[in-house]
Amino acid sequence: MSGKISVAVLGATGMIGQRFVQMLEDHPYFDIEGLYASERSAGKKFGETLKVRDYEYRQETLDREISLMDLDHIARHCRIAFSGIPSELAGPTETELARKGVAVYTNAGSHRMDVHVPIIVPEVNPDQFCSVKDQDTYAQGGYIVTNANCASTGIVVPLKALNDAYGLKEVFVSTYQAISGAGYPGVPSLDIVGNVIPFISHEEEKMETELAKMLGTYGNGQFQYASFKVMANCARVPVVDGHTESLVLALRDQPSLEELGKALAGYRGEPQKLQLPSAPEQPVIVRTENDRPQPIYDVMAGTPARARGMATTVGRLRQSNGYYKLFALSHNTLRGGAGGSMLNAEYAYRKNLL
């Protein structure tokens, strides 16, 4: 479309890829040039591959044909590639696209710990976008920006708000993660129904390093990680969408619970100041009921309509033995997945980083 930036969706038949397509319908900045997937899906109509069941796509979107990933073609026709492909394929594919001059916004974890690749949540660390200029591919116009693991994304905005206001010393997090976080079709039903699985491969290590990277700084060509401790326990639970996380925090200061709630509810970042299309007007929503947040009620929190599912909901703020306790809930395939990358690209667009 005239005046919009042409983008490719990689892995368009997967859950995250289809969330990308959802968020790109009628987008004010971006226009889908092509939907790309593996040989197995090439030639199918998008509507034949649907995995997202809580959103109704436009008919013209459903009728679009899936194409085989041709990196030369994508590089010629697209400024941005939104990547929802598996990590084992994402690493070399995204590197090659960046070498060909494409700006890659990825949900995959392959490059999160690369030396000059930022993990961006723009309410938290937009200043770390400067690291892309140190990537080898930047001179050709290509670079890679990642979003965080979905469980890390769900709590990093509240943690940023509290770190700015009162200083974080220790973060203990226990996660209750939805089955959609395992990709489609998720966890086998006989393993997860009526059950809790207290192991998600590499999840705890990811959270402990990614949060420290995002809440740190970048300068002189390297990331300086935040100094507070993060300790994580991660479990899979029989919920379709929405990661619920329990936080126990040691803070430098000792605010009242009322002050704590105000710091969370009143926090705004660059996406809110810029009024980005996918940015929730209130990135952290504080619930005062004893039994909230809950996925069934709160997973789609966020306004305006394009930002539904992009807010984090927190509740049960408590204080005990010198620690602060709360629960947080976020949508793992929207805020923690495609929506995170979409917001990163919107920020880059508004800041002329494209």
Secondary structure in CASP SS format (residue, H / E / C, confidence):
PFRMAT SS
TARGET T0000
AUTHOR 0000-0000-0000
METHOD secondary structure of the structure
MODEL  1
M C 1.00
S C 1.00
G C 1.00
K C 1.00
I E 1.00
S E 1.00
V E 1.00
A E 1.00
V E 1.00
L E 1.00
G C 1.00
A C 1.00
T C 1.00
G C 1.00
M H 1.00
I H 1.00
G H 1.00
Q H 1.00
R H 1.00
F H 1.00
V H 1.00
Q H 1.00
M H 1.00
L H 1.00
E C 1.00
D C 1.00
H C 1.00
P C 1.00
Y C 1.00
F E 1.00
D E 1.00
I E 1.00
E E 1.00
G E 1.00
L E 1.00
Y E 1.00
A E 1.00
S C 1.00
E C 1.00
R C 1.00
S C 1.00
A C 1.00
G C 1.00
K C 1.00
K E 1.00
F H 1.00
G H 1.00
E H 1.00
T H 1.00
L C 1.00
K C 1.00
V C 1.00
R C 1.00
D C 1.00
Y C 1.00
E C 1.00
Y C 1.00
R C 1.00
Q H 1.00
E H 1.00
T H 1.00
L H 1.00
D C 1.00
R C 1.00
E E 1.00
I E 1.00
S E 1.00
L E 1.00
M C 1.00
D C 1.00
L H 1.00
D H 1.00
H H 1.00
I H 1.00
A H 1.00
R H 1.00
H H 1.00
C C 1.00
R C 1.00
I E 1.00
A E 1.00
F E 1.00
S E 1.00
G C 1.00
I C 1.00
P C 1.00
S H 1.00
E H 1.00
L H 1.00
A H 1.00
G H 1.00
P H 1.00
T H 1.00
E H 1.00
T H 1.00
E H 1.00
L H 1.00
A H 1.00
R H 1.00
K C 1.00
G C 1.00
V C 1.00
A E 1.00
V E 1.00
Y E 1.00
T E 1.00
N C 1.00
A C 1.00
G C 1.00
S C 1.00
H C 1.00
R C 1.00
M C 1.00
D C 1.00
V C 1.00
H C 1.00
V C 1.00
P C 1.00
I E 1.00
I C 1.00
V C 1.00
P C 1.00
E C 1.00
V C 1.00
N C 1.00
P H 1.00
D H 1.00
Q H 1.00
F H 1.00
C H 1.00
S H 1.00
V H 1.00
K H 1.00
D H 1.00
Q C 1.00
D C 1.00
T C 1.00
Y H 1.00
A H 1.00
Q H 1.00
G C 1.00
G C 1.00
Y E 1.00
I E 1.00
V E 1.00
T E 1.00
N C 1.00
A C 1.00
N C 1.00
C H 1.00
A H 1.00
S H 1.00
T H 1.00
G H 1.00
I H 1.00
V H 1.00
V H 1.00
P H 1.00
L H 1.00
K H 1.00
A H 1.00
L H 1.00
N H 1.00
D H 1.00
A H 1.00
Y H 1.00
G C 1.00
L E 1.00
K E 1.00
E E 1.00
V E 1.00
F E 1.00
V E 1.00
S E 1.00
T E 1.00
Y E 1.00
Q E 1.00
A C 1.00
I H 1.00
S H 1.00
G H 1.00
A H 1.00
G C 1.00
Y C 1.00
P C 1.00
G C 1.00
V C 1.00
P C 1.00
S H 1.00
L H 1.00
D H 1.00
I H 1.00
V C 1.00
G C 1.00
N C 1.00
V C 1.00
I E 1.00
P C 1.00
F C 1.00
I C 1.00
S C 1.00
H C 1.00
E H 1.00
E H 1.00
E H 1.00
K H 1.00
M H 1.00
E H 1.00
T H 1.00
E H 1.00
L H 1.00
A H 1.00
K H 1.00
M H 1.00
L C 1.00
G C 1.00
T E 1.00
Y E 1.00
G E 1.00
N C 1.00
G C 1.00
Q E 1.00
F E 1.00
Q E 1.00
Y C 1.00
A C 1.00
S C 1.00
F C 1.00
K E 1.00
V E 1.00
M E 1.00
A E 1.00
N E 1.00
C E 1.00
A E 1.00
R E 1.00
V C 1.00
P C 1.00
V C 1.00
V C 1.00
D C 1.00
G C 1.00
H E 1.00
T E 1.00
E E 1.00
S E 1.00
L E 1.00
V E 1.00
L E 1.00
A E 1.00
L E 1.00
R C 1.00
D C 1.00
Q C 1.00
P C 1.00
S C 1.00
L H 1.00
E H 1.00
E H 1.00
L H 1.00
G H 1.00
K H 1.00
A H 1.00
L H 1.00
A H 1.00
G C 1.00
Y C 1.00
R C 1.00
G C 1.00
E H 1.00
P H 1.00
Q H 1.00
K H 1.00
L H 1.00
Q C 1.00
L C 1.00
P C 1.00
S C 1.00
A C 1.00
P C 1.00
E C 1.00
Q C 1.00
P C 1.00
V E 1.00
I E 1.00
V E 1.00
R C 1.00
T C 1.00
E C 1.00
N C 1.00
D C 1.00
R C 1.00
P C 1.00
Q C 1.00
P H 1.00
I H 1.00
Y H 1.00
D H 1.00
V C 1.00
M C 1.00
A C 1.00
G C 1.00
T C 1.00
P C 1.00
A H 1.00
R H 1.00
A H 1.00
R C 1.00
G C 1.00
M C 1.00
A C 1.00
T E 1.00
T E 1.00
V E 1.00
G E 1.00
R E 1.00
L E 1.00
R E 1.00
Q E 1.00
S E 1.00
N C 1.00
G C 1.00
Y E 1.00
Y E 1.00
K E 1.00
L E 1.00
F E 1.00
A E 1.00
L E 1.00
S E 1.00
H C 1.00
N C 1.00
T C 1.00
L H 1.00
R H 1.00
G H 1.00
G H 1.00
A H 1.00
G H 1.00
G H 1.00
S H 1.00
M H 1.00
L H 1.00
N H 1.00
A H 1.00
E H 1.00
Y H 1.00
A H 1.00
Y H 1.00
R H 1.00
K C 1.00
N C 1.00
L C 1.00
L C 1.00
END
